[in-house]
Amino acid sequence: MNFIGKPLGCSGAIAVVVLCWSCGTAQAQTVPSQGTTATAQTLPEWVKAAGGHAEFEADSVREDPSGKYKGPPYSMDSDDDFTPYSIGLNDDPTHAGGLFTADAPLTTYISFAYKLSQQHNMLSHLPDWAKSKHFEIQARAPAGTTKDQMRLMMQSLLAERFKLAIHFETQDTPVLMMTLASPGKMGTRLRLHADGPPCNVVAQRQPGGPVTFDMFPCSGYLAIDEPDNMILAGARNTTVELMGAFFTNVGHMRPIVDQTGIKGAIDFSMEYTPEKRGAPAASTDGQAEMPVTPFEQAVKDQLGLKLEPAKLPLEVPVVDRVELPSEN
């Protein structure tokens, strides 16, 4: 999904996201560490289909203290949305479509390279600077490079410039199980995309006017600041898995595991008030419990979805080594 403005999950205003938001929710996969030898059986299918290994023809990496997010014209999440640049570096037509340029934290690049959901809390053993410092990366790939091949090129760049080594291991992970609150019934703000108009139909909303599904973009997430600290959010032609990843980031939640049984593309819209931080949680029996946040209540009341805490064994990415990048 493309991000316009700061990506969700970073500080600052919520803005447009083209999803995936990565991508899927918590999921199992096995990806070899950079620098290790792995059999073909350990490689995810997308890695094998993309050729197993690839490198950019040229690249530039520099730290950008401005903290201003910039992404390519396609999602850096785990989806297949891909609109390559029409020209390459230096306007060279021989490299049409081969330009990658972005300005983001290292966590975003790792998620892109390894086709992860943008749930940065799933990345363990990362230093603080990898989440806070922004790096501007410009790189050139051959014409006709696919999105997954671009991911493999980013893996190589991260290994060379950031000395990144990463592996996946099974860990018991606190998650939220997402189910339908009423079996077989979706909420009024959630529908199958096939039940609505095609993506080229976009409704205009007047200020203060009613919220409709069709005011949201297809394959993208839109979140808008409304009066009284209200947030209006939604997307069309997305998936339940990507919606769950969106919930994790904007709701500051655990990773979400989809158990709804909903198949195919969906549309959704919701309104919620961000939670005030620091409020203590208490229960009537004196035992600590996880309170239902205003965001979770909106998910239930408007979308008909229930989120329940659980702990599951998940394959999670673990960073073995990472360094500040070498100079260009």
N, C-alpha and C positions, 0 to 999 in steps of 0.2 A: 504494500500500500504506500502511496506517496504521502508525505507529510508536507503541509504548507504551514510555515511558522514553526513553533517548537513542537516536537513530537510528544504525543501523550505519554505520560510517565515522567516527563521532565517538568521542572518548575516553569511557571509562566502560563500565559493564556492557552486555553484549549483551542485547537484549530482544526482544519480539515485534515483528514487522514485517508489515504486510499489503501484499502486492505487487499491484502490482509491487513489491520492493526497488528501479527506474524503472525496469516499465519494461524497457526492453530493454537489450541489450548495445550495444556500439558500433554506430552506424548512421548512414547518410547522410541528411541532410535540409537543406532551405534555408528559413531563416526571415529575413525582412527585419529590419534594425535598427529600433528605435523611432525615429521621427522621419524615416525615409526614405520615399521613394515607391517602391512596388513594384507590378509588374503582378500580375494574378490568378494568372498562371502560376508565379510564384515562391513562392506561398503553399502550405504543406502542405495536404493535403486536409482534415485535421481543423480547421485554421484557417478555411478557406472554409466548411466545414459549420457551424462555430460562429458565423459571421457576420462574421469578419474583424477586428472591433474591438468592445470592450466595456469599460465602466467600472463600478466599484462606485458605489452611491448615496452611501455614506459610508464613511470609513475612519479608523483611528487607528493610528499607528506610534510605538513607543517602544523605546528600548534597554533590555534586561533583563540586568543584570550577573549574575544568579543562574546563568545558563547552563543552566537547566532546560528540557529539551525538552518541548514540548506540540504535538500535532498535531490536526487536525480528525478527525471520525469516519470518515475515508476516506483512502485512500492519497494521498500527495503525490508519488507516482512517476508513471510514464508509462502506467500501466494505466488501465482504465476503471472500476475499483471506486469506487462513489460511494454513500454513505449520508448525505444532507444532514441538517443539524440540523432538528429538528421545529419550531423556533420561530426567530424572528429576533431582532435586537437589541432589548433592552428588552421582551422577551416580546410583541412586536407580531405578532399572528396574520396581519396583512396581508403579512408578509414571511416566511411559513413556508418553511423550507428555504433561506433566503437568507443565513445567517450563515456567515462564514469567520472562524475564529480559530485562531491558531497562535503558537508561540514557538520560533524556530529560527534558525540562521545564514542569512545572505543566500544562500549557495549552495543551500540547500534550496528557498528561494522561487524562485530562478532556474530550478532544475531542474523545479519544478512548473509555472511559468509557460510554459516553452518545451517541456514534455512530453519532458524528457530523462531518461535513466537517471540514478539517483542516483550517478553516478561523478564525484565532484567533481574528480578529477584531470584530467578532460577539459575543465574550464573553465580557460581561460588568461587571463593578464593581470588577475588579480584581486588586490587588495591583501590583506594578511594579515588585516585586521579583518573582511573579508567572509566569511572562513572560521571565525573564532573568536568574534566578537561575536554575541550573540543579540538578536533583535528580536521583540517581541510585536506582531503585526498582528491587528487586528480590523476587519472590513469587512462591509458589508451589500450584498446583491445582491437583485434582484427575485425574487419567488416563481417557482419553476419553472426557475431557472437550472440549466443542465447543468454537468457537470464541466469540459468543454472551454471553455464560456463563462466559467466561473470562472477558468480559466487565462488567457484573454484579459484579463479584468479585472485579474488580478495583473500581467500585462505592463504595463498602463496605470499601475497603482499604482507599480510599480518605476521606470518612466520618470519619473513625476511626483515621487515622494518621494525616490528614490535617484539620480535623473538617469541611470538605467541606459540604455546603448546597447550593443547586442550584434549581432554578425553571425556568419555561418558561413563557413568557408573550408576548402578541401582542404589537409590537411597529412599528410605521411608520419609515421605514428604507430606507436610500438612497441606491439604487441598480443600476446595469446596466442590462438592458434588452438585451439579446443576440438573434438576429434573423439572418436569411439568408439575405445577402446584395441584392441578386437577388433571388426572390421567386422560390423555387424548384431547386436551383442550388448551389452546393457546390463548393468551391475553388479547385484549382489544388493540394493543399497540404492536402486535407481532403477527405476521402473515407469511404465507409462502409467496415467493416472488412471482410465481406463475399465476397467482390470483390477482395481480395488479397489472398496470399498464407496462409497456416496454420501456427500456431505459431512456429512449429518446424523448419520452414525455416527462417533463419536469414542471411542476406547478410552482408558481410564484406566490410567496406568502407576504401579505401586507403587514406592516408593523402592528403588533398586537392582535393579528388575525389568528384564526384557528390553525392548529398544527395538523398537517396531513402527511401520509407516507411519501407522497410524490414530490414533496419539496426537497427530499434528500437525494444526494448523488448516488449513482450506481457504482459498485465496487469501490466505494470510498466512505469514510466516516466523517460526519460533520457534527461539531459541538459548538454551540453558540451561547454566549453569555446573555441571559435575560434579566429583566428587572427583579429586584428583591433577592439577588444572589442565586437565582434559578439558572440551571443549565438545561438547555434543550439539545438532545443528541439523537442521532439515528443514522441509518444507512440503508441502501437497497442493493439487491443482488449480492448479498454477502452470505456467509455460512454461520451456523450456530457456533462452530469452533472459533471462528474469528471474532464473533460477538463476545464470546467468553473471554478471549484475550483482551479485548477492549474493556470489559468489565474489570478485569484484574488490574489494569493500569489506571483507569480513571477512578475506580472505586477503592484503590489502594488495598487490594484483597490478595488472598492466597491464590495460587494457580487454580484454574477452574477446569474440572473434568466434565465433559458433556455426557449426560445420561438421559437426555430428553427423548431420544429416538426420532427426532425431527430430521428428515432427509431432504436434500436439495437446497437450493438458494432460498433465502428469506429476506424480508424487509422488516425493519423495526424502527420505532421512535419512542422516546421517553423524555420525561422531565424530572429533574431531581435537584435537591439542594445539597451542595457539598457538606460533608460532615465537619463539624468543628472539632479540631484536634484537642486531645488532652482531657476529655471528659471521662471520669472513672466509670468502669462497668461494675455493676453489682447485681445480685440476684436475691430473691426473697429468702432463700435458705442459707444465705451467707457464703455460698460457694461461688468462686469466680466462674464466669461464663462469658461467651462471646456475644456481645449485644448485636441486635439487628440494626444496622445503620440505615439512615434515610435512603441511601443508594440502594441497598438490598431491598428495602420496603418498596421502592419504586419498581425494581425489577420484578417483584412478586405481583404488585397491584396492577401494573400496566402491561407487563409482558407475560404474566402468568407463569413465571419461573421461580423455582425455589432453590436456594443455595444452603447446603448443609455441610458443616465441617466434617472432615474425615482425614485419615492418613493412609496413603497408598504408596507402594513401591513404584517409583518412577525412574526412568533413565534421565539423569540430569547432567548438564555440562559442568565439568570441573576444570578450572584453569590451572595448569601445572606450572607455567612460567609466562611472564609478560614483563616487558621493559618499556620505558619511554622510547619513542622512535628515534632512530638514527637520523642525522642531518641529511638533507638532500645532497 
